[in-house]
Amino acid sequence: MSLNEYLILSSLLFCLGLIGVIRRKNLLMLFFSTEIMLNAVNIGLAAVSHFHQDLTGQMFAFFIIAIAASEVAVGLGLLILLYKRKNSINLDTLQNMEG
């Protein structure tokens, strides 16, 4: 496969994730969409890195994977807390302020 095919795949995955973030009906789907976007960037970085025979893009991809793992851990913790308090993970019901 050529570099263009990898970049096209990366941009399609990024657009799919972006559509999921824009629709954002469910908090769990929002997390999944951001993961799709981060993995799309990883594919692009690894492809360009391999094309230029440089490991810099692959190192950035590993760094992004580490950030994504910590984001998921914190996000799922908050998701469990919100579900216990509100009995819903729908973002429309979570936008109401109470106090």
HELIX and SHEET records of a PDB file:
HELIX    1   1 LEU A    3  ARG A   23  1                                  21    
HELIX    2   2 LEU A   27  PHE A   51  1                                  25    
HELIX    3   3 THR A   56  LYS A   86  1                                  31    
HELIX    4   4 LEU A   91  LEU A   94  1                                   4    
END                                                                             
